[in-house]
Amino acid sequence: MKTKIAVNAASGKMGQQVISQATSHSQVELTAAFCRSDHRLLGRQVGFNNIEYTSDIEQGLNQSDVVIDFSLPEGTMELVKQTAKTKTPLIIGTTGFSDEQISELKDAAKNFPVLLAPNTSIGVNSTLALLSLAAKMLGKQADIEIIEAHHKHKIDAPSGTAIRMGQAIAEAMGENFNDLKTTDSRFEKRTRKKGEIGMSVIRAGEIIGEHKVLFALDNEIISIEHKAQNRHCFAEGAVEAAVWLAQQPAGFYTMQDFLANR
Ligand SMILES: NC(=O)c1ccc[n+]([C@@H]2O[C@H](COP(=O)([O-])OP(=O)(O)OC[C@H]3O[C@@H](n4cnc5c(N)ncnc54)[C@H](OP(=O)(O)O)[C@@H]3O)[C@@H](O)[C@H]2O)c1
């Protein structure tokens, strides 16, 4: 049987990619595409599909097995109020949540499945495993710098992916990322502190998403890098994870749970 997928923030760049991926996937049926009630797409047909863009989220969720969200934190928190009623499994690709919002999402996940993924690409999630290995081998000696670049429209910084990479590195070293990260050392007129994880951010043009991690030793540098060539890689991972999440019990999941158990 096909997995019935609803797409939140369907008007967005990622929303459109997810629609395209869902409609070309043999095991998936696109059952709802949500946009805001004042959006010009409202009531228009979604591509060549037999559905229209709608702002009736509750009805759309009732027709769907799972919903995929790439919006802004406020949009996600609104959606969660609805999925809490319908108990619809929820894939969250949105980034930029506060710690309080993440606690709320974890609370909500006690009653229905929620998968939070600051990056849904299979490639980035494989890169996390490589970073853990490098951190275990080199983390204590190396200066570690995470450099990320995105398009000029992106609001949150550093990216959710860069933060997740930092967390994976810190966890592998038995440390807490919040104790090691620094974003402003260049502006503090000081030399680099031993053990800190530097975060460098570029916002320019239409860069889709690039992450590079340097493990710099005194005489050599190891660099691990991921470059998204287009947004398709994020949509592909999100739809595959949605097919999986639709079958899971209530709980809070990550892409690692999906990749390890699919
Ligand atoms: N996890 C990943 O792998 C991954 C990959 C790429 C991007 N992202 C993240 O995904 C999010 C969206 O990225 P994007 O490039 O698609 O951005 P975008 O093109 O600006 O689209 C944002 C979408 O969110 C909607 N939205 C904004 N605020 C909302 C609210 N309060 N309620 C309901 N809908 C709201 C917008 O609706 P309107 O059209 O009505 O404004 C639009 O549909 C960002 O957080 C980005 O960092 C994650």
The ligand as a Gaussian input file, in Angstrom:
#p B3LYP/6-31G(d) Opt

LIG

0 1
 N       16.506000      19.623000       6.792000
 C       17.067000      19.897000       5.616000
 O       17.732000      19.052000       4.997000
 C       16.860000      21.263000       5.018000
 C       17.233000      21.542000       3.698000
 C       16.928000      22.797000       3.170000
 C       16.272000      23.732000       3.956000
 N       15.954000      23.431000       5.243000
 C       15.196000      24.335000       6.093000
 O       13.844000      24.269000       5.662000
 C       13.206000      25.513000       5.933000
 C       12.557000      26.037000       4.655000
 O       13.546000      26.276000       3.683000
 P       13.163000      26.794000       2.211000
 O       14.452000      26.971000       1.506000
 O       12.111000      25.935000       1.616000
 O       12.544000      28.230000       2.576000
 P       11.471000      29.101000       1.773000
 O       11.570000      28.876000       0.309000
 O       11.615000      30.502000       2.286000
 O       10.059000      28.537000       2.252000
 C        9.559000      28.735000       3.544000
 C        8.147000      28.186000       3.582000
 O        7.664000      28.271000       4.930000
 C        6.398000      28.925000       4.921000
 N        6.210000      29.622000       6.196000
 C        7.008000      30.566000       6.744000
 N        6.519000      30.956000       7.932000
 C        5.388000      30.242000       8.134000
 C        4.419000      30.204000       9.170000
 N        4.531000      30.975000      10.258000
 N        3.359000      29.364000       9.036000
 C        3.250000      28.573000       7.953000
 N        4.128000      28.568000       6.911000
 C        5.179000      29.395000       7.016000
 C        6.474000      29.876000       3.723000
 O        5.160000      30.251000       3.350000
 P        4.886000      31.575000       2.455000
 O        5.204000      31.185000       1.038000
 O        3.434000      31.834000       2.677000
 O        5.775000      32.648000       2.999000
 C        7.153000      28.959000       2.703000
 O        6.236000      28.046000       2.160000
 C       14.287000      26.418000       6.522000
 O       14.216000      26.326000       7.935000
 C       15.576000      25.796000       6.023000
 O       16.684000      26.075000       6.857000
 C       16.247000      22.223000       5.776000

